[in-house]
Amino acid sequence: MNIFLAAGAAPPFFTETAALILAGAVVAYLCQRLRLVPIVGFLLAGVLIGPNALGLVRDQELVNAAAEVGVILLLFTIGIEFSLERLARIKRLIFGGGGLQVGLAALLTAGLLTAFGVGWRAALFTGFLVALSSTAIVLKVLADKGETGDTHGQVALGLLIFQDLAIVVMVLLVPTLGGAGGSGLGIVWALAKAGAIIAAVLLVARRVMPKILEAVARTCSPEIFLLSVIAVCFGTAYLTSLAGVSLSLGAFLAGLLVSESRFSEHAFGEIMPLQILFSAGFFISVGMLLDVRFLALNLPLVAAAVALVLAVKFLTTGASVLALGYRGPVAAASGLALAQVGEFSFVLERAGRDAGLSPGGLGEVGSQTFIAATVVLMVLTPPLMQAGSKLARKIEEKHNLKGSPDAAAPDEHSHGVEDHVIVAGYGQAARRLVRVLTGSRIPFLITTLSPEGANEAEGEGHSVLRGDAGRQRTLQMAGVERAKMIVIADDEPAVARRVTAVARTLNPTARILVRTRYMEEVERLTEAGADRAVAEELESVVALFSDVLRGYQIPAAEIDAHEEAIRRGGYAALLQDRAGGEQPVVVCDPGQDCFDTRTVTVRAGSAVAARPLARLALGTDFGITLRKVIRDGQVLTDLSEDFVLWPGDEVVLEGTTDAFARAAALFRAEGAQGPEGSEGAEPALNGGGGAVVDTERVVRVDVANSSAGCGHLAEVRPVLPSARGCEECLRSGDTWVHLRLCMTCGHVGCCDSSKNRHASKHYPATGHPIVKSLERNEDWAWCYSDEIYL
């Protein structure tokens, strides 16, 4: 590699890798513009750049390696979304429906081919190929459409799991079909090993994995957490492969391991970007297998093969689902969803070729026909699944059929709340806010990555979602589209801006409140999408709570009384731990009308900005009533149809949750950065070896034991460190040697041995005289004014 870099040339593999990624991105984008699912774009990109077309990529081994990783990560993420309980509920589907579907498809295909003169060995081998469906594509399309938890999604999953188990038996039987013999005892031993591996994985999922992920999460290191999750995925897949079980099934089992932990959502969010990248490589690699010239010269033969597979899979899958007692709509949707040939049929086809078998007994022509028909069916899978959903709806409407004996339960990951407050993070300020929210009867949900914070909140009976609130999926799981408010009370400025930007994109009508320590951050947070950024500590908690009450239309006099109750006694209600039996600090009872109003800020570039009310048609098109407009502190209620809304106006609207969801696009600022694009990396911590600060721990100086020669002890107070390292160095990406803490305001700065000396510069800028060392094994403080140690 150094030779290529020195010569200024790219390594040989890089050109093909770049062509693969660029082609995938461009073609997938064009397909998206044409309202086609990205999978179709990836498959077409593979056809385009493959050795049988433009020939931009010829190293098939490189692509196959990326594809294998893609399948593993795809099945791993799908496994995370499920749980052992959910799989136990569909065990009848897996073994009953799956066994029936595979058996019927293999025998029907073999019977049809035998009737046309194909030998029974080649016919049964072809039946094995046809019986398998594409786990990767079907589950990917279901996940993208949000139908994984639907009844037909559960049915498809059950049948696919059995197919992945069946591939083990099929691979073992191929040598026997090819006339090479095979020991029955060997087959039984291989199946016993596979069963033992699966049982061991399930045991670890229950007893070991939750404890491991808990310990990893406590490090609060995204790098360690991601590496640990990847290790679980690849390690489990490798162990299962030793027993002859497919890597995809092993990866799915690894996902089940993680799903049993409370950190499954965190793991899903961390691994998703990798899964997207490598699964795209898988679909591109499948497209590269297609020989366009063979397809053109043998179109009738390929079309006949496609028609045969479609008919066989639709009939056998539908019959299997109906045999289990499901209704026609589910059978129709499942039949078309599984009407393709699976990616692991390629593995089986290669094993058959080594044993002297070929699809349809046609030799090389049969193999090329099989590959062409498989790729064509994979490309057709998304439209076929869409057609299956439409067919299911028509059958249901015609016969008024609903439900099924094993209909899937609602997704346990869904919190099912609306018009609620999302509290992002669970630091000290969030704890105080939740303390007063508890008695307000206002629904709220906490999202946090801190294991200790999550355990504490759950112990107090609060709803908690473990995950990064700066990621789109976490906020969606928290119901951000139906939330009324998002409160970010404790995060560092960069993280708060990221959470704000993602939340604002997902829900333009929600009110976002942010607490920040510094005044200079207010403008940047507002630009990111915050409706209000409060630069105070204890007073900010009162302000956040008051704004929540105001958003729920609690009368002003009642809000003032609640604020006074919180302030009474020097904020003692916020600072002291509460016993379980005490009465809440604040008790209020919002009526239903409180949930129907929202205060929304008009933003530049949104559809409502600079337009008269008559053109917006909020009432007629969306069912939303404009009650008043707050402009420059003035309340305007006499609004004509010619009244124009301007950026910065706050509009008080009334409507249902569904109405606000429908009208969300009106309030979304043009050019707003998408959720994934707004996720910036956190600033790197010190590379120079200094301390990393616990920002959740209050730091104190024992004044009683301090030097009597200091006249500034009255300015010492218990403080929370403002950042995990030197604030100014973190912002500029610089490093430090040691850290000092201002005992007046909590500012964290670097020492005089550091090149920037921010702690010393903080004193003349603020007049705060006393700092404390934050280094381990050091317990001294220093007064700049008196120049003495304390």
Buried (B, 14 or more C-beta within 10 A) or exposed (E): EEEEEEEEEEEEEEBBBEBBBEBBBEBBEEBEEEEBBBBBBBBBBBBBBBBBBEEBBEBBEBBBBBBBBBBBBBBBBBBBBBBBEBBEBBEBBBBBBBBBBBBBBBBBBBEBBBEEEBEEBBBBBBBBBBBBBBBBBBBBBBBEBEBBBBBBBBBBBBBBBBBBBBBBBBBBBBBBBBEEEBEEEEBEEBBEBBEEBBEBBBEBBEEEBBEBBBEBBEEBEBEEBBEBBBEBBBEBBBBBBEBBBBBBBBBBBBBBBBBBBBBBBBBBBBBBEBBBBBBBBBBBBBBBBBBEEBBEEBEEBBBEBBEBBBEBBBBBBBBBBBBBEBBBBBBBBBBBBBBBBBBBBBBBBEBBBEBBBBBBBBEEBBBBBBBBBBBBBBBBBBEBBBBBBEBBEEBBEEEEBEEBEBEBEEBEBEBEBBBBBBBBBBBBBBBBBBBBBBBBEBBBBBBBBBBEBBBBBBEBEBBBBBBBBBBBBBBBBBBBBBBBBBBBBBBBBBBBBBBBBBBBBBBBBBBBBBBBBEEEBBEBBBEBBBBBBBBBBBBBBBBBBBBBBBBBBBEEEEBEEBBEBBBEEEBEBBEEEEEEEEEBBBEBEBEEEBBBBBBBBBBEEBBBBEBEBEEBEBBEEBBBBBEBBBBEEEEEEEBEEEEEBEBEBBBBBBBBBEBBBBBBEBBBBEEBBEBBEBBEEEBEBBEBEBBEBEBBEEBEBEBEEBEEEBEBBEBBBEBBBBBBBBBBBBEEEBBBBBBBBBBBBBBBBBBEEBEBBBBBEBBEEEEBBBBBBBBEEEEEBBBBBBEEEB
